[in-house]
Amino acid sequence: MSSALLAELPALPLHEAGKYVAGAYTVLFALVLVYVAIMALRLSRIERDLGELLEREQAAAAEESEAARRESTLV
Amino acid sequence: MYGRGLRALSISTVAVMALALALVFFWAPLEAEQGFLQKIFYVHVPLAIVSLCGFVAGGLLAIQHLRTRDPRWDMRSYVAIHMSLIFGVATLITGSIWAKGSWGHWWVWDEPTLVSFLIVFLLYATYQPLRFAIEDPERQSRYASVFAITAGAFVPLNFIAVRASTAYVHPRVLGATSNLPWQMSLTFLVSLTAMTLLFVTMCKYELTAKHTRAQLRALRRLADRRSGTASPAPRSGRSAAPSVHATAMTAPPGQGPKAR
């Protein structure tokens, strides 16, 4: 079906030059894809760091409230 | 701060890129001499123009950095040059592919436009090592700005010199678009817009990512200070990237910390 569709497209004469044109446009898409992959890695690192920080802060807050509760029961 | 308008920018970039590709492959007529191979023109030339303009923009942002001593301008200049280098690599690769298809060689040394672009690219390839070589962040940003301004001035001079001196072997684009059929000119302009949007979007993403990391580091330091634990060293070893504190990046213009 795809070959039939390609045969119908008038502006895509995929002869000898086709591989060069495909190569050039692939370079552009590879550039964008690599960049998106790098951004995804960075984002996951930020998410992990933020998660760690949140976990630590939640633990500290819980510890603080526990200490305050103990103090109030002692008083 | 840097993330403002990023979604709209990303959507318009994707839309204009899709439109450019549709125009290139389904609307623009085939060129008489090169035929289908000429379609590379719509990706190679915009890449080269955006890359060179990015280098010049890096120089202009560096002027602003030296004027205000605000590290945010150094960060913007760094990101513009960094992205231009990536676009430069893509320009060289697509140019080589076009040269192979058109002339039968991957590279032609006696073609001034190619060689001059390579010289500009190699000049800017020394930007990151220069930054990396200087440990003191103040000196690093100052020297990098001076480099960006000098090299940025070299880009248009080089361009003019090549155009003024040469043999008409390489296809001329700027100033010669009037010779193109209007469908080709329009397709080229849409492709150029798409590439410019891609460049701006990538720069904005880069700046947002750096800003977010700086904010996260600042938040960690605050949390460490509050809990009384020792904060880890902010940076392990030297880096080519500018070190900008989160407060400097969020402060209104002119109110960020100044370098000496």
Contacts between the chains, C-beta under 8 A, distances in Angstrom:
chain1	res1	chain2	res2	distance
A	9	B	25	8.0
A	9	B	26	7.3
A	11	B	25	5.5
A	11	B	26	5.0
A	11	B	27	7.2
A	11	B	28	7.7
A	11	B	30	7.5
A	12	B	25	6.1
A	12	B	36	7.8
A	13	B	30	7.4
A	13	B	35	7.2
A	13	B	36	5.1
A	14	B	36	7.8
A	15	B	36	6.9
A	17	B	34	7.6
A	17	B	35	6.1
A	17	B	36	4.3
A	17	B	37	3.8
A	17	B	101	5.8
A	18	B	36	6.5
A	20	B	37	5.9
A	20	B	40	6.7
A	20	B	97	5.2
A	20	B	98	7.0
A	20	B	100	6.6
A	20	B	101	3.6
A	21	B	36	6.1
A	21	B	37	6.5
A	21	B	39	4.8
A	21	B	40	5.8
A	21	B	101	7.9
A	23	B	97	4.8
A	24	B	39	8.0
A	24	B	40	4.4
A	24	B	43	5.5
A	24	B	44	6.6
A	24	B	93	7.9
A	24	B	94	4.4
A	24	B	97	4.8
A	24	B	98	6.6
A	25	B	43	6.0
A	27	B	43	8.0
A	27	B	90	5.6
A	27	B	93	4.9
A	27	B	94	5.5
A	27	B	97	7.3
A	28	B	43	5.5
A	28	B	47	7.4
A	28	B	90	6.3
A	28	B	94	7.3
A	31	B	86	6.6
A	31	B	89	7.9
A	31	B	90	5.1
A	32	B	198	7.3
A	35	B	86	7.6
A	35	B	202	6.1
A	35	B	205	8.0
A	39	B	205	5.9
A	39	B	209	6.7
A	42	B	209	5.2
A	42	B	213	7.7
A	43	B	209	7.7
A	46	B	209	7.7
A	46	B	212	5.8
A	46	B	213	6.5
A	46	B	216	6.2
A	49	B	216	5.7
A	49	B	220	7.6
A	50	B	216	6.4
A	53	B	216	7.4
A	53	B	219	6.4
A	53	B	220	5.9
A	53	B	223	6.2
A	56	B	223	6.8
A	56	B	227	7.9
A	57	B	223	6.0
A	60	B	227	5.6
